[in-house]
Amino acid sequence: MAENNRKQLIGQVVESKMEKTAVVQIDRRGPHPIYKKYVTQSKKYYVHDPENQCSPGDTVSIIECQPKSRLKRWRLNCIEKKATEV
């Protein structure tokens, strides 16, 4: 699979407590098939983060890769925006 054919998604980090793994939530907005009202659907992906550089609240770009474990099929591409600390 060529590098430019891989899927890329942008989402928000929900959890990063695991070693070298982060959980990223991707939100999609689209019309309901019957009622035509716009609804938000979300899905969580397990992402390979080798340097543990993600923290919850970060906006990240992830890219498809070969399976790293039972659940991880995505890897961290880059951090788009760091979370602001309160």
C-alpha positions in Angstrom: 0.0 0.0 0.0 1.5 3.3 -1.1 2.0 6.1 1.5 -0.4 8.5 -0.4 -3.2 5.9 -0.5 -3.5 5.7 3.2 -6.5 7.2 5.0 -5.9 10.2 7.2 -8.2 11.5 9.9 -8.2 14.4 12.3 -9.6 14.0 15.8 -9.2 14.7 19.5 -7.3 12.7 22.0 -9.7 11.3 24.7 -7.3 9.1 26.7 -3.5 8.6 26.8 -2.9 6.5 29.9 -1.6 3.4 28.1 2.0 2.9 27.2 2.6 4.0 23.5 -1.1 4.1 22.9 -3.7 6.9 22.7 -7.4 6.8 22.1 -8.6 9.4 19.5 -12.2 10.3 18.9 -13.3 11.2 15.4 -16.6 13.1 14.9 -18.6 13.1 11.7 -21.6 15.2 10.9 -24.1 14.2 8.3 -27.8 14.2 7.6 -30.1 11.5 9.1 -31.3 9.3 6.2 -35.0 9.7 7.0 -35.4 12.9 9.0 -32.6 14.9 7.2 -31.6 16.5 10.5 -27.8 16.8 10.9 -26.5 14.5 13.5 -23.0 13.9 14.9 -21.6 10.4 15.0 -18.4 9.7 16.8 -16.0 6.7 16.7 -12.9 6.0 18.8 -9.6 4.7 17.4 -6.6 3.2 19.2 -3.5 5.0 17.9 0.2 4.0 18.1 2.0 6.8 19.8 5.7 5.6 20.2 7.0 8.7 22.1 3.9 9.2 24.4 3.7 12.8 23.2 -0.2 13.0 23.1 -2.2 14.3 26.0 -6.0 14.5 26.4 -7.5 17.4 24.6 -4.9 17.5 21.8 -6.1 17.7 18.2 -4.1 15.2 16.2 -3.8 13.8 12.7 -3.7 10.0 12.4 -2.8 7.8 9.5 -3.7 4.2 8.6 -0.9 1.6 9.1 -0.4 -2.2 9.4 -1.8 -3.7 12.6 0.4 -3.1 15.6 -1.7 -5.1 18.1 -5.2 -6.5 18.4 -6.9 -3.0 18.4 -4.3 -0.7 17.0 -4.4 -0.1 13.2 -3.6 3.6 13.2 -0.5 5.6 14.0 0.1 9.2 15.1 1.0 11.4 12.1 1.3 14.8 13.8 -0.1 16.9 16.6 -2.2 19.7 15.0 -2.9 21.6 18.2 -1.9 21.1 21.8 -4.5 21.3 24.5 -4.5 24.4 26.7 -3.8 23.7 30.3 -6.2 25.2 32.9 
